Amino acid sequence: MAKLTFVNAHGKGTGPLTIDVAAGVSILDAAEECGARVGHACGGNLACSTCHVYVQDGLDSLPEVADKENDIMDKAFDVRFESRLACQAKMGQADVTVEIAEESLRAWLDENPDARTAAHAKK
């Protein structure tokens, strides 16, 4: 098993979250399992860009970006060289560190209105 670290698992200013993930599991599925706030408006079906993450370490260990993922990334905000869609990036044997894109964090809050309300109440 490889380690997957979300540097901002619960939003800006939150600490990292590291979990063990088996090879072949997508970053999105791992996020769902551990509660990291990766949005997925399309349910992980490669129809939107709301699961956008930045791979800080371990990019070379992930499968290459397919044409369809590239096409969907055209819809994403602030795309960088290290951008991936978490629904398509499947873990290999190496450790991976990701930052959840602001777009994805906002999408997660849209998908979880109770958490959004609680976050606003704390402010």
MARROZA-523086 format. One record per atom (N, C-alpha, C, CB): residue in three letters; atom name; x, y, z. Coordinates in steps of 0.1 Angstrom, whole numbers, padded with zeros to 4 digits, always signed. Atoms other than C-alpha are relative to their C-alpha. Glycine has a CB too. Layout:
residues N
[node Ala,CA,[X,Y,Z]]
...
//
This chain:
residues 123
[node Met,N,[+0008,-0012,+0000]]
[node Met,CA,[+0000,+0000,+0000]]
[node Met,C,[+0009,+0012,+0000]]
[node Met,CB,[-0009,+0000,+0012]]
[node Ala,N,[-0007,-0013,+0000]]
[node Ala,CA,[+0011,+0035,-0007]]
[node Ala,C,[-0008,+0010,+0009]]
[node Ala,CB,[+0000,+0006,-0015]]
[node Lys,N,[+0006,-0010,-0008]]
[node Lys,CA,[+0004,+0066,+0014]]
[node Lys,C,[-0004,+0011,-0009]]
[node Lys,CB,[+0011,+0005,+0010]]
[node Leu,N,[+0005,-0011,+0007]]
[node Leu,CA,[-0018,+0093,+0000]]
[node Leu,C,[-0003,+0011,+0011]]
[node Leu,CB,[-0014,-0003,-0007]]
[node Thr,N,[+0001,-0011,-0009]]
[node Thr,CA,[-0016,+0127,+0017]]
[node Thr,C,[-0008,+0011,-0006]]
[node Thr,CB,[+0014,+0005,+0005]]
[node Phe,N,[+0008,-0012,+0004]]
[node Phe,CA,[-0042,+0155,+0013]]
[node Phe,C,[+0006,+0011,+0009]]
[node Phe,CB,[-0015,-0002,+0002]]
[node Val,N,[-0006,-0011,-0008]]
[node Val,CA,[-0024,+0187,+0024]]
[node Val,C,[-0010,+0009,+0006]]
[node Val,CB,[+0010,+0008,-0008]]
[node Asn,N,[+0011,-0008,-0005]]
[node Asn,CA,[-0057,+0205,+0029]]
[node Asn,C,[-0013,-0007,-0001]]
[node Asn,CB,[-0001,+0013,-0009]]
[node Ala,N,[+0012,+0010,+0001]]
[node Ala,CA,[-0082,+0177,+0034]]
[node Ala,C,[-0013,+0006,+0003]]
[node Ala,CB,[+0003,-0011,+0010]]
[node His,N,[+0013,-0006,-0004]]
[node His,CA,[-0108,+0200,+0050]]
[node His,C,[-0001,+0014,-0003]]
[node His,CB,[-0003,-0003,+0015]]
[node Gly,N,[+0000,-0014,+0004]]
[node Gly,CA,[-0101,+0233,+0033]]
[node Gly,C,[+0013,+0007,+0003]]
[node Gly,CB,[-0012,+0007,+0006]]
[node Lys,N,[-0011,-0008,-0002]]
[node Lys,CA,[-0077,+0261,+0034]]
[node Lys,C,[+0004,+0002,+0015]]
[node Lys,CB,[-0002,+0014,-0006]]
[node Gly,N,[-0005,-0002,-0014]]
[node Gly,CA,[-0056,+0263,+0066]]
[node Gly,C,[-0002,-0012,+0009]]
[node Gly,CB,[-0008,+0011,+0006]]
[node Thr,N,[+0001,+0012,-0007]]
[node Thr,CA,[-0064,+0228,+0077]]
[node Thr,C,[+0012,-0009,-0001]]
[node Thr,CB,[-0013,-0009,-0004]]
[node Gly,N,[-0012,+0009,+0000]]
[node Gly,CA,[-0037,+0202,+0085]]
[node Gly,C,[-0001,-0011,-0010]]
[node Gly,CB,[+0002,-0005,+0013]]
[node Pro,N,[+0000,+0011,+0010]]
[node Pro,CA,[-0027,+0173,+0063]]
[node Pro,C,[-0007,-0012,+0006]]
[node Pro,CB,[+0014,-0003,-0004]]
[node Leu,N,[+0006,+0013,-0003]]
[node Leu,CA,[-0044,+0139,+0063]]
[node Leu,C,[+0006,-0010,-0008]]
[node Leu,CB,[-0016,+0001,-0002]]
[node Thr,N,[-0007,+0011,+0008]]
[node Thr,CA,[-0025,+0108,+0053]]
[node Thr,C,[-0006,-0013,+0003]]
[node Thr,CB,[+0015,+0000,+0004]]
[node Ile,N,[+0006,+0013,-0001]]
[node Ile,CA,[-0040,+0074,+0046]]
[node Ile,C,[+0007,-0010,-0008]]
[node Ile,CB,[-0015,+0001,-0004]]
[node Asp,N,[-0005,+0010,+0008]]
[node Asp,CA,[-0029,+0041,+0032]]
[node Asp,C,[-0010,-0004,-0011]]
[node Asp,CB,[+0004,-0013,+0009]]
[node Val,N,[+0008,+0003,+0011]]
[node Val,CA,[-0043,+0033,-0002]]
[node Val,C,[+0005,-0011,-0009]]
[node Val,CB,[-0003,+0013,-0009]]
[node Ala,N,[-0004,+0011,+0009]]
[node Ala,CA,[-0042,+0002,-0023]]
[node Ala,C,[+0002,+0004,-0014]]
[node Ala,CB,[-0010,-0012,+0001]]
[node Ala,N,[-0002,-0003,+0014]]
[node Ala,CA,[-0029,+0003,-0058]]
[node Ala,C,[-0013,-0002,-0008]]
[node Ala,CB,[+0011,-0009,-0006]]
[node Gly,N,[+0012,+0001,+0008]]
[node Gly,CA,[-0057,+0009,-0084]]
[node Gly,C,[-0012,+0007,+0005]]
[node Gly,CB,[-0003,-0015,-0001]]
[node Val,N,[+0011,-0008,-0005]]
[node Val,CA,[-0079,+0030,-0061]]
[node Val,C,[+0002,+0014,-0004]]
[node Val,CB,[+0000,-0001,+0016]]
[node Ser,N,[-0002,-0014,+0005]]
[node Ser,CA,[-0086,+0064,-0074]]
[node Ser,C,[+0001,+0010,+0012]]
[node Ser,CB,[-0013,+0004,-0008]]
[node Ile,N,[-0002,-0010,-0010]]
[node Ile,CA,[-0077,+0095,-0054]]
[node Ile,C,[-0014,+0004,+0005]]
[node Ile,CB,[+0008,+0012,-0005]]
[node Leu,N,[+0014,-0004,-0004]]
[node Leu,CA,[-0115,+0104,-0054]]
[node Leu,C,[-0006,-0011,+0010]]
[node Leu,CB,[-0009,+0001,-0012]]
[node Asp,N,[+0006,+0011,-0008]]
[node Asp,CA,[-0125,+0070,-0039]]
[node Asp,C,[+0007,+0000,+0014]]
[node Asp,CB,[+0002,-0014,-0006]]
[node Ala,N,[-0008,-0001,-0013]]
[node Ala,CA,[-0097,+0074,-0012]]
[node Ala,C,[-0005,+0012,+0008]]
[node Ala,CB,[+0015,+0001,-0003]]
[node Ala,N,[+0005,-0012,-0007]]
[node Ala,CA,[-0110,+0109,-0004]]
[node Ala,C,[-0013,-0003,+0006]]
[node Ala,CB,[-0001,+0012,-0010]]
[node Glu,N,[+0013,+0003,-0005]]
[node Glu,CA,[-0145,+0096,+0000]]
[node Glu,C,[+0001,-0009,+0013]]
[node Glu,CB,[-0008,-0007,-0010]]
[node Glu,N,[-0002,+0010,-0011]]
[node Glu,CA,[-0133,+0068,+0023]]
[node Glu,C,[+0005,+0008,+0013]]
[node Glu,CB,[+0010,-0010,-0004]]
[node Cys,N,[-0006,-0006,-0011]]
[node Cys,CA,[-0113,+0092,+0046]]
[node Cys,C,[-0007,+0013,+0004]]
[node Cys,CB,[+0014,+0002,-0002]]
[node Gly,N,[+0007,-0013,-0003]]
[node Gly,CA,[-0136,+0123,+0045]]
[node Gly,C,[+0007,+0012,-0005]]
[node Gly,CB,[-0001,+0001,+0014]]
[node Ala,N,[-0006,-0012,+0006]]
[node Ala,CA,[-0113,+0146,+0025]]
[node Ala,C,[-0010,+0006,-0009]]
[node Ala,CB,[+0013,-0004,-0008]]
[node Arg,N,[+0010,-0008,+0008]]
[node Arg,CA,[-0133,+0173,+0008]]
[node Arg,C,[+0003,+0002,-0014]]
[node Arg,CB,[-0001,+0014,+0007]]
[node Val,N,[-0002,-0001,+0014]]
[node Val,CA,[-0128,+0165,-0028]]
[node Val,C,[-0014,-0001,-0007]]
[node Val,CB,[+0009,-0012,-0006]]
[node Gly,N,[+0013,-0001,+0006]]
[node Gly,CA,[-0159,+0176,-0048]]
[node Gly,C,[-0001,-0011,-0011]]
[node Gly,CB,[-0003,+0014,-0005]]
[node His,N,[+0002,+0009,+0012]]
[node His,CA,[-0175,+0153,-0074]]
[node His,C,[-0015,+0001,-0004]]
[node His,CB,[+0004,-0015,+0005]]
[node Ala,N,[+0014,-0002,+0004]]
[node Ala,CA,[-0207,+0167,-0088]]
[node Ala,C,[-0005,-0010,-0010]]
[node Ala,CB,[+0000,+0014,-0007]]
[node Cys,N,[+0005,+0010,+0009]]
[node Cys,CA,[-0208,+0141,-0115]]
[node Cys,C,[+0001,-0015,+0005]]
[node Cys,CB,[+0008,+0000,-0013]]
[node Gly,N,[-0001,+0013,-0006]]
[node Gly,CA,[-0202,+0112,-0091]]
[node Gly,C,[+0012,-0008,-0004]]
[node Gly,CB,[-0012,-0008,-0004]]
[node Gly,N,[-0012,+0006,+0005]]
[node Gly,CA,[-0168,+0105,-0105]]
[node Gly,C,[-0001,-0007,-0013]]
[node Gly,CB,[+0004,-0010,+0011]]
[node Asn,N,[+0003,+0006,+0013]]
[node Asn,CA,[-0180,+0097,-0140]]
[node Asn,C,[+0007,+0007,-0011]]
[node Asn,CB,[-0014,-0001,-0002]]
[node Leu,N,[-0008,-0007,+0010]]
[node Leu,CA,[-0155,+0120,-0158]]
[node Leu,C,[-0009,+0009,-0009]]
[node Leu,CB,[+0007,-0010,-0009]]
[node Ala,N,[+0009,-0009,+0008]]
[node Ala,CA,[-0183,+0145,-0168]]
[node Ala,C,[+0002,+0014,+0005]]
[node Ala,CB,[-0014,-0005,+0002]]
[node Cys,N,[-0002,-0013,-0005]]
[node Cys,CA,[-0171,+0175,-0148]]
[node Cys,C,[+0015,+0002,+0005]]
[node Cys,CB,[-0010,+0004,+0011]]
[node Ser,N,[-0014,-0002,-0005]]
[node Ser,CA,[-0139,+0190,-0133]]
[node Ser,C,[+0000,+0003,+0015]]
[node Ser,CB,[+0006,+0011,-0007]]
[node Thr,N,[+0000,-0003,-0014]]
[node Thr,CA,[-0150,+0193,-0097]]
[node Thr,C,[+0008,-0008,+0010]]
[node Thr,CB,[-0014,-0001,+0005]]
[node Cys,N,[-0009,+0008,-0008]]
[node Cys,CA,[-0126,+0167,-0084]]
[node Cys,C,[+0015,+0003,-0003]]
[node Cys,CB,[-0002,-0015,-0002]]
[node His,N,[-0013,-0005,+0004]]
[node His,CA,[-0096,+0188,-0095]]
[node His,C,[+0009,+0000,+0012]]
[node His,CB,[-0001,+0014,-0007]]
[node Val,N,[-0010,-0001,-0011]]
[node Val,CA,[-0065,+0183,-0074]]
[node Val,C,[+0014,+0003,-0007]]
[node Val,CB,[+0001,-0014,+0008]]
[node Tyr,N,[-0014,-0002,+0004]]
[node Tyr,CA,[-0028,+0193,-0077]]
[node Tyr,C,[+0009,-0010,+0006]]
[node Tyr,CB,[+0005,+0015,+0004]]
[node Val,N,[-0009,+0010,-0005]]
[node Val,CA,[-0003,+0165,-0073]]
[node Val,C,[+0013,+0006,+0003]]
[node Val,CB,[+0001,-0012,-0010]]
[node Gln,N,[-0013,-0006,-0005]]
[node Gln,CA,[+0026,+0178,-0053]]
[node Gln,C,[+0012,-0009,-0001]]
[node Gln,CB,[-0001,+0006,+0014]]
[node Asp,N,[-0010,+0010,+0000]]
[node Asp,CA,[+0045,+0146,-0050]]
[node Asp,C,[-0006,-0013,-0006]]
[node Asp,CB,[+0007,-0003,+0014]]
[node Gly,N,[+0005,+0013,+0005]]
[node Gly,CA,[+0042,+0113,-0069]]
[node Gly,C,[-0007,+0000,-0013]]
[node Gly,CB,[-0009,-0006,+0010]]
[node Leu,N,[+0007,-0002,+0013]]
[node Leu,CA,[+0029,+0126,-0102]]
[node Leu,C,[+0004,-0011,-0010]]
[node Leu,CB,[+0002,+0014,-0006]]
[node Asp,N,[-0005,+0010,+0010]]
[node Asp,CA,[+0050,+0102,-0122]]
[node Asp,C,[-0005,-0014,+0003]]
[node Asp,CB,[+0015,+0000,+0000]]
[node Ser,N,[+0004,+0013,-0004]]
[node Ser,CA,[+0036,+0072,-0103]]
[node Ser,C,[-0015,-0002,-0004]]
[node Ser,CB,[+0001,-0002,+0015]]
[node Leu,N,[+0014,+0001,+0004]]
[node Leu,CA,[+0000,+0079,-0115]]
[node Leu,C,[+0000,-0003,-0015]]
[node Leu,CB,[-0007,+0013,+0003]]
[node Pro,N,[+0002,+0002,+0014]]
[node Pro,CA,[-0013,+0067,-0149]]
[node Pro,C,[+0000,+0013,-0008]]
[node Pro,CB,[-0013,-0008,-0003]]
[node Glu,N,[+0000,-0011,+0009]]
[node Glu,CA,[-0009,+0090,-0178]]
[node Glu,C,[-0014,+0006,-0002]]
[node Glu,CB,[+0007,-0003,-0014]]
[node Val,N,[+0013,-0006,+0002]]
[node Val,CA,[-0036,+0115,-0185]]
[node Val,C,[-0006,-0004,-0014]]
[node Val,CB,[+0002,+0016,+0000]]
[node Ala,N,[+0006,+0004,+0012]]
[node Ala,CA,[-0060,+0102,-0211]]
[node Ala,C,[-0006,+0012,-0007]]
[node Ala,CB,[-0011,-0011,+0003]]
[node Asp,N,[+0006,-0011,+0007]]
[node Asp,CA,[-0075,+0124,-0238]]
[node Asp,C,[-0013,+0005,+0006]]
[node Asp,CB,[-0003,-0005,-0015]]
[node Lys,N,[+0012,-0005,-0006]]
[node Lys,CA,[-0109,+0125,-0222]]
[node Lys,C,[+0002,+0008,+0013]]
[node Lys,CB,[-0009,-0013,+0004]]
[node Glu,N,[-0004,-0008,-0012]]
[node Glu,CA,[-0094,+0137,-0189]]
[node Glu,C,[+0005,+0014,-0004]]
[node Glu,CB,[+0010,-0007,+0009]]
[node Asn,N,[-0005,-0013,+0005]]
[node Asn,CA,[-0076,+0164,-0208]]
[node Asn,C,[-0011,+0009,-0005]]
[node Asn,CB,[+0010,-0002,-0012]]
[node Asp,N,[+0011,-0007,+0005]]
[node Asp,CA,[-0108,+0174,-0225]]
[node Asp,C,[-0008,+0006,+0012]]
[node Asp,CB,[-0009,-0009,-0008]]
[node Ile,N,[+0008,-0004,-0012]]
[node Ile,CA,[-0126,+0177,-0191]]
[node Ile,C,[+0008,+0011,+0007]]
[node Ile,CB,[-0004,-0012,+0009]]
[node Met,N,[-0008,-0010,-0007]]
[node Met,CA,[-0097,+0196,-0176]]
[node Met,C,[-0001,+0014,-0006]]
[node Met,CB,[+0015,-0004,+0000]]
[node Asp,N,[+0002,-0013,+0006]]
[node Asp,CA,[-0104,+0224,-0201]]
[node Asp,C,[-0011,+0008,+0007]]
[node Asp,CB,[-0003,-0002,-0015]]
[node Lys,N,[+0010,-0006,-0007]]
[node Lys,CA,[-0134,+0231,-0180]]
[node Lys,C,[+0004,+0005,+0014]]
[node Lys,CB,[-0012,-0009,+0002]]
[node Ala,N,[-0005,-0002,-0013]]
[node Ala,CA,[-0114,+0234,-0148]]
[node Ala,C,[+0006,+0014,+0002]]
[node Ala,CB,[+0010,-0010,+0005]]
[node Phe,N,[-0006,-0013,-0003]]
[node Phe,CA,[-0101,+0266,-0131]]
[node Phe,C,[+0014,-0002,+0005]]
[node Phe,CB,[-0009,+0008,+0010]]
[node Asp,N,[-0013,+0000,-0004]]
[node Asp,CA,[-0065,+0273,-0125]]
[node Asp,C,[+0008,-0013,-0002]]
[node Asp,CB,[+0001,+0004,+0015]]
[node Val,N,[-0006,+0012,+0004]]
[node Val,CA,[-0052,+0243,-0143]]
[node Val,C,[+0015,+0002,-0001]]
[node Val,CB,[-0005,-0006,-0014]]
[node Arg,N,[-0014,+0000,+0000]]
[node Arg,CA,[-0015,+0236,-0138]]
[node Arg,C,[+0006,-0013,-0006]]
[node Arg,CB,[+0005,+0002,+0015]]
[node Phe,N,[-0007,+0012,+0005]]
[node Phe,CA,[+0011,+0211,-0150]]
[node Phe,C,[-0004,-0012,+0008]]
[node Phe,CB,[+0015,+0002,-0001]]
[node Glu,N,[+0002,+0011,-0010]]
[node Glu,CA,[+0004,+0190,-0119]]
[node Glu,C,[-0015,-0003,+0003]]
[node Glu,CB,[+0007,+0003,+0013]]
[node Ser,N,[+0014,+0002,-0002]]
[node Ser,CA,[-0034,+0191,-0122]]
[node Ser,C,[-0004,-0014,-0005]]
[node Ser,CB,[-0008,+0011,-0008]]
[node Arg,N,[+0006,+0012,+0004]]
[node Arg,CA,[-0053,+0159,-0123]]
[node Arg,C,[-0015,+0000,+0005]]
[node Arg,CB,[+0007,-0013,+0006]]
[node Leu,N,[+0013,+0002,-0005]]
[node Leu,CA,[-0089,+0148,-0119]]
[node Leu,C,[+0001,-0012,+0009]]
[node Leu,CB,[-0011,-0003,-0012]]
[node Ala,N,[-0002,+0011,-0010]]
[node Ala,CA,[-0091,+0127,-0087]]
[node Ala,C,[-0008,-0013,-0004]]
[node Ala,CB,[-0005,+0005,+0013]]
[node Cys,N,[+0008,+0012,+0004]]
[node Cys,CA,[-0117,+0104,-0103]]
[node Cys,C,[+0008,-0009,-0010]]
[node Cys,CB,[-0013,+0004,-0006]]
[node Gln,N,[-0008,+0007,+0010]]
[node Gln,CA,[-0091,+0094,-0130]]
[node Gln,C,[+0014,-0004,+0005]]
[node Gln,CB,[+0001,+0008,-0012]]
[node Ala,N,[-0013,+0003,-0005]]
[node Ala,CA,[-0059,+0093,-0110]]
[node Ala,C,[+0000,-0011,+0010]]
[node Ala,CB,[+0006,+0013,+0007]]
[node Lys,N,[+0000,+0012,-0008]]
[node Lys,CA,[-0054,+0058,-0097]]
[node Lys,C,[+0014,-0002,+0006]]
[node Lys,CB,[-0005,-0012,-0008]]
[node Met,N,[-0013,+0002,-0007]]
[node Met,CA,[-0028,+0051,-0071]]
[node Met,C,[+0008,-0012,-0005]]
[node Met,CB,[-0003,-0002,+0015]]
[node Gly,N,[-0009,+0011,+0004]]
[node Gly,CA,[+0002,+0030,-0079]]
[node Gly,C,[+0007,-0005,+0013]]
[node Gly,CB,[+0011,+0004,-0010]]
[node Gln,N,[-0007,+0005,-0012]]
[node Gln,CA,[+0029,+0017,-0055]]
[node Gln,C,[+0007,+0011,+0008]]
[node Gln,CB,[+0010,-0010,-0004]]
[node Ala,N,[-0008,-0011,-0006]]
[node Ala,CA,[+0045,+0051,-0047]]
[node Ala,C,[-0010,+0009,+0008]]
[node Ala,CB,[+0007,+0008,-0010]]
[node Asp,N,[+0008,-0010,-0008]]
[node Asp,CA,[+0033,+0077,-0021]]
[node Asp,C,[-0003,+0012,-0009]]
[node Asp,CB,[+0008,+0004,+0012]]
[node Val,N,[+0004,-0011,+0008]]
[node Val,CA,[+0014,+0106,-0035]]
[node Val,C,[-0005,+0011,+0010]]
[node Val,CB,[-0012,-0004,-0009]]
[node Thr,N,[+0005,-0011,-0008]]
[node Thr,CA,[+0007,+0141,-0020]]
[node Thr,C,[-0008,+0009,-0009]]
[node Thr,CB,[+0012,+0008,+0007]]
[node Val,N,[+0008,-0009,+0008]]
[node Val,CA,[-0021,+0163,-0033]]
[node Val,C,[-0006,+0011,+0008]]
[node Val,CB,[-0012,-0008,-0006]]
[node Glu,N,[+0007,-0012,-0005]]
[node Glu,CA,[-0036,+0197,-0027]]
[node Glu,C,[-0014,+0000,-0007]]
[node Glu,CB,[+0008,+0013,-0002]]
[node Ile,N,[+0014,-0001,+0006]]
[node Ile,CA,[-0074,+0199,-0033]]
[node Ile,C,[-0001,+0014,-0005]]
[node Ile,CB,[-0011,-0004,+0011]]
[node Ala,N,[+0002,-0014,+0006]]
[node Ala,CA,[-0081,+0228,-0057]]
[node Ala,C,[-0012,+0007,+0006]]
[node Ala,CB,[-0002,-0002,-0015]]
[node Glu,N,[+0010,-0008,-0005]]
[node Glu,CA,[-0102,+0256,-0045]]
[node Glu,C,[-0014,-0003,-0006]]
[node Glu,CB,[+0003,+0015,-0001]]
[node Glu,N,[+0012,+0004,+0008]]
[node Glu,CA,[-0128,+0247,-0072]]
[node Glu,C,[-0006,-0013,+0006]]
[node Glu,CB,[+0004,-0002,-0014]]
[node Ser,N,[+0005,+0013,-0005]]
[node Ser,CA,[-0131,+0212,-0057]]
[node Ser,C,[-0005,+0002,+0014]]
[node Ser,CB,[+0011,-0010,+0000]]
[node Leu,N,[+0005,-0002,-0014]]
[node Leu,CA,[-0134,+0224,-0021]]
[node Leu,C,[-0013,+0007,+0000]]
[node Leu,CB,[+0011,+0009,+0007]]
[node Arg,N,[+0013,-0007,+0001]]
[node Arg,CA,[-0162,+0248,-0031]]
[node Arg,C,[-0011,-0010,-0005]]
[node Arg,CB,[+0001,+0012,-0010]]
[node Ala,N,[+0009,+0009,+0005]]
[node Ala,CA,[-0179,+0220,-0050]]
[node Ala,C,[-0005,-0010,+0011]]
[node Ala,CB,[+0005,-0008,-0012]]
[node Trp,N,[+0003,+0009,-0012]]
[node Trp,CA,[-0177,+0197,-0019]]
[node Trp,C,[-0010,+0007,+0009]]
[node Trp,CB,[+0013,-0004,+0007]]
[node Leu,N,[+0009,-0008,-0009]]
[node Leu,CA,[-0194,+0224,+0002]]
[node Leu,C,[-0014,+0001,-0007]]
[node Leu,CB,[+0006,+0014,+0003]]
[node Asp,N,[+0013,-0001,+0007]]
[node Asp,CA,[-0221,+0228,-0025]]
[node Asp,C,[-0007,-0014,+0001]]
[node Asp,CB,[+0002,+0004,-0014]]
[node Glu,N,[+0006,+0014,-0001]]
[node Glu,CA,[-0227,+0190,-0023]]
[node Glu,C,[-0003,-0004,+0014]]
[node Glu,CB,[+0010,-0010,-0006]]
[node Asn,N,[+0002,+0003,-0014]]
[node Asn,CA,[-0227,+0191,+0015]]
[node Asn,C,[-0005,+0012,+0007]]
[node Asn,CB,[+0012,-0006,+0007]]
[node Pro,N,[+0005,-0013,-0005]]
[node Pro,CA,[-0249,+0221,+0025]]
[node Pro,C,[+0000,+0000,+0016]]
[node Pro,CB,[-0014,+0002,-0004]]
[node Asp,N,[+0000,-0001,-0014]]
[node Asp,CA,[-0250,+0211,+0062]]
[node Asp,C,[+0014,+0004,+0005]]
[node Asp,CB,[-0004,-0014,+0006]]
[node Ala,N,[-0013,-0003,-0004]]
[node Ala,CA,[-0212,+0213,+0064]]
[node Ala,C,[+0003,+0015,-0003]]
[node Ala,CB,[+0011,-0009,-0008]]
[node Arg,N,[-0002,-0014,+0004]]
[node Arg,CA,[-0213,+0247,+0046]]
[node Arg,C,[-0006,+0009,+0011]]
[node Arg,CB,[-0006,+0003,-0014]]
[node Thr,N,[+0007,-0008,-0011]]
[node Thr,CA,[-0238,+0260,+0072]]
[node Thr,C,[+0008,+0000,+0013]]
[node Thr,CB,[-0014,-0006,+0002]]
[node Ala,N,[-0008,+0001,-0012]]
[node Ala,CA,[-0217,+0247,+0100]]
[node Ala,C,[+0013,+0009,-0001]]
[node Ala,CB,[+0004,-0014,+0003]]
[node Ala,N,[-0012,-0008,+0002]]
[node Ala,CA,[-0186,+0264,+0086]]
[node Ala,C,[-0003,+0014,+0001]]
[node Ala,CB,[+0007,-0003,-0014]]
[node His,N,[+0003,-0014,-0001]]
[node His,CA,[-0203,+0297,+0082]]
[node His,C,[-0004,+0004,+0015]]
[node His,CB,[-0012,+0003,-0009]]
[node Ala,N,[+0003,-0002,-0014]]
[node Ala,CA,[-0216,+0294,+0118]]
[node Ala,C,[+0012,+0003,+0009]]
[node Ala,CB,[-0009,-0011,+0006]]
[node Lys,N,[-0012,-0001,-0008]]
[node Lys,CA,[-0181,+0291,+0131]]
[node Lys,C,[+0007,+0014,-0002]]
[node Lys,CB,[+0010,-0011,-0003]]
[node Lys,N,[-0007,-0013,+0003]]
[node Lys,CA,[-0170,+0324,+0115]]
[node Lys,C,[-0005,+0012,+0009]]
[node Lys,CB,[-0002,+0004,-0014]]
//
